[in-house]
Amino acid sequence: MISDLKKRALHRTSILEGQLRGLGRMIENEDYCVDIITQSLAIQKSLQSLNKLIVENHLRTHVSEMFSQGGESKEKAVAELLKVFELNNVRGD
């Protein structure tokens, strides 16, 4: 993994851990529902940010290498990207 992207992804996971712990406390304390939903939506945005970093790393490393190899390797990269795109559209906004 590219060093800068790895550092940023690990930082994002630390933030997510804190957000999830906070969400659990909010539920345990029976906080106002809209506040809980707001926190949950913030977590979802953080996960999207993490996913973007992972996709960027994949494109800059694995996909570029697979494209340069051509042939079957290139087709596999295209299939992987289409799968991620499809998963995002099925489960996304």
Secondary structure, 3 states (H helix, E strand, C coil): CCHHHHHHHHHHHHHHHHHHHHHHHHHHCCCCHHHHHHHHHHHHHHHHHHHHHHHHHHHHHHHHHHHHHCHHHHHHHHHHHHHHHHHHHHHCC
